Amino acid sequence: MAIHISTAPNGAEASHAVTVPAAHDIEVRALTSSDLMDALRLGFDDFKAKPSHMFVLGLLYPFAAAIAAGAALDHNFVPLLFPIATGFALTGPFAAIVLYEISYRRERGQNFTWLEIGAVFKAASSWAVIILGLAAFGLWLVTAQAIFNAAMGGVSTSTLFEFLEYVLTTPQGWALIIFGNAAGFVFAAIVLASNVVSFPMLLDRNVGAPAAVATSLRVTAASPFTIALWGLIIAGSMLIGFVTVIGMAVILPVIGHASWHVYRKAVARAS
């Protein structure tokens, strides 16, 4: 499915999706830590040129409100608070489509106005993008619930504080922490390996989800340690953002823009 964004002054549609015959025809490059640092620098430059903190806060506040409402209305919702919060990072690439578009246009000296957000989502919201985001998020929640049931034996807690006390002071709670974090690490590694360049590629090129995921896996195989470092940078940045709260409004956009530049460095442009 080709992606068309209207960028011409006369309103005519201009496509920036490049057709690629097959996944194995896409050239991938090995990445270094210097590439990651440069991508972060370029991502920060994009953010400074087109600040998007209000856009990001507009996504975060409804998300936080939904979690709070769910916890207030259903005590069984409490154990899923942490998985849902961490799962937000899995849906981040879909929201970052707007950030990718800004970075894409800045490469070409084109302008972007916030009135175009709807058009960008409409053009980029192919089934491939939606399925990738929802599948990752849904699978993580199912996995987290299964680990909770196995470790806690269906224990019911009525409040968040009661749940935290049980987790931190009982053998079952410690088992949940150990196995939950271990599973989360493995899950995050799989998601990172399969999605590190897939979302930007779906915006940039006329390829389906299988080809985009296959390319991400090839990028990871070519630079496993660098991609692992990129995952640690993202995780550390997200942690700082959650702790500082307001810092997320800057960290998320910078990481989003930087992810576009990681894609540009890892995947050769189509000729």
N, C-alpha and C positions, 0 to 999 in steps of 0.2 A: 504494500500500500504506500504510494508516494505521498509525501507531505508537502503541502503548498502553503506558503505564507506570503501574503500580499505586502510587498515592500516597495513596489514601484510608485512614484508620485501620482500617476494617473489612476491608481487603484487596481491596475492589472495584476493578476496573480503571477508571482515568480517562484518557481520551485527551487529549493536548495537540497533536494534529495537526489542523490546520485545512484543510479542503478548499478548493482553489483551482481554478476551472474551467479556466483556460488561462494560459500564461506571460505573454501580453501584458496580462492583467488585473492583474498584480502591479505595484504602484507602487514605483518606485525613486527614491531621492533622491541628489542630488550630495553628495559628501563633501568635507570640508576637512581640513587638517592638524590643526586644533583637535579635530575629531572623533576623529582617530587618537590624539591625546594623551589625550583623555577616555576612549577605549576602553581604552588601556593602564592608566590609573588605575583604572578599574572592574575590569579584569582582575586587577590586583594586589590590589584589595579582595577579590575572590572568592577568590584564593589565600590571603590572610591569614585569611579566614573559614573556609575549608575546605582546609587545606594538603594538597597531593597529591604532594609530592616523592617519597614512597616508591612511589606508584603509577607515577610516571614512571620512576624508577630500575628498577622491576621490568620495565618495557618495554625499557629501554636495555641492561641487563646481558645478557639472552639474545641481543639483537641483536649486541652487541659480541662475545659468545662465539661466535656463529655465523660471524661474519666471520673471527675468529682461527682457528677450526677449519678453515674453508674454505681459508684461506691456507696453513695447515700441511699440509693433505692434498693440495693440488693447486697446483703452481706457476703453472699457467695462470690461476688464480683471482686472482693478484696484481694484474693491470691493472684488474680490476673493483672493487678495494677502494674507490677514491675514488668512482666512480659509485654503488656500493651505499650508501656512507656518506651521500652527498648525496641519494640517492634516498629515504633515510629520511624526509626532510622531506616527500616526496610522499605517503607513507603516514601521516604525522602526523595529518592531519585525521580519519582513521578512528579512531585511538587517542584523539583529542581529543573523541570523542562523549561520553565520561564527563564531561569538563570542560564541554562545552556543556550537558549535563544539569544539572550543579551550578549553572551560571550561570542557566539557565532557572528552576530552582526557587527560587534566591535572589531572583529578580525577584518571585516570588509569595509570598515568606515561607515557603516549604516547606523541610523538612529533607531531607538526603540522607545515607545511611549507606553505608559502604564494602561492606557486605554486599549491597548492591543492584547492584554492578557487573555481575554476570552477567546480571541482568534487563535492565539498560540495553542491554548489547551484544545480547542476544537480541532485544529490541524494535526496536533501531535498525539491526541488521545486515541490512537489506534488500539484495536483489541490486543495487539502484541504487548504494548506498554501496560495496559490495564491488567492483563492476565499475569504478567511478570510481577507487578507490585502486589496484587491481591493474593497470588499463590504463595509468595514468600511470607507475607504477613499471616495468612491463614495457617500455613504449615507450622509456623513458629508457635502460634497460639495453641494449636492441637498438641504439639510436642511439649510445651510448657505445662499444659493441663495434665497430660499423661504422667509427666515427672512428678507433679504435685500429688496426684492421686496415689502414685506408687510410694512416694516417700512419706506422705502425711496420713495415708490411710483414710481419706475422706473426712479429716478433722474439720469441724465447722468453727469459724471465728466470726464474731459479730462486728468487730471494729478493726481498724488498721493497727492500732496500738496492741490489741490483743493478738493479732496475727504476727506482728513483729516480735512480741515477747515469746510467743510459742516457737517461732523460727530460731530465735537467738539463744533460747535456754533449754531446748530439748534435743535429744539425739536425732529424732526425726527431722527436726528443723535444720540441724547441721548437715544431715544427709541431703536435704533439699538444696541447701546452699552449694554443697560440693558437686552433686550430680547435675543440678540445674546450671551452674556456671560452666561445668565441663561440656554439657550438651550445647549450651549457648555459644561457647567458643567454637565447637565443631560446626554448628549451624551457621555462625557468622562467617567462618572461613569459607564454607561452601557458597553462601550467598555472595560474598565478596568476589570469589573466584569467577562466579558465573555472571556477575552484574557489573564488574569494575568498569567496563566500557560499553555494555550492552545498551543502556538507556540513551547515552549520547549518540550512539550509532543509529538507533532507531529514529532519532530526530534528524540525523545528518544524511542517512542513506536509505535507499529503497530496499531494505532487507527485512526479513521476518524475524520473529523472536528466536527460532532455532539457530539461524546464522549469527545473530548478535551474541547469543550465549556461547556458541562455539568459538567465536572470536575472543570473547572474554577469557575463556578457558585457555586458549592458545597464548594470550597475553600473559596470563598467570604462569603458565608452564615455561614461558620464555624468561620470566623475571620473578620467580617465586619469592625470593627474599625481599625484593623491592615492593612487591604487592603486599606482602605481610607487613612491611614497614608502613605502607600507606594505610592499611587497616588499623594499625596501632595509632597512627596520627589521627585518623577519623574518630576512633574510640576515645582517645584522650581528649580530643577537642570537644566531643559531645559531652564527656564527663564534666569538663570545665564549664561548658555551656549550661548544663543542668544545675550545677552547683551555684553558678552566678546568676542563673535565670535570665537576666537581661542580656548577658553575654551571648546567649543563643541567637539573638537577633543579628549579630555580626558574624558569629562563627559559622552558622549554617549557610548563609550566602557565600562566604569566602570558600568553604569546602565545596559547595555546589559549583561555583565558577572554576575552582581548581580541578574538580573532577573532569570538567570539559577539557581542560588543558592537558590532563593526564591522558585522556583519550586521544587528543591530537598528537601527543608525543609517542603513544604506543601503537597507533594504527596509521599506516601511510595513507595519504589522501589518494582518492581515485584519480586515475589519469584521464 
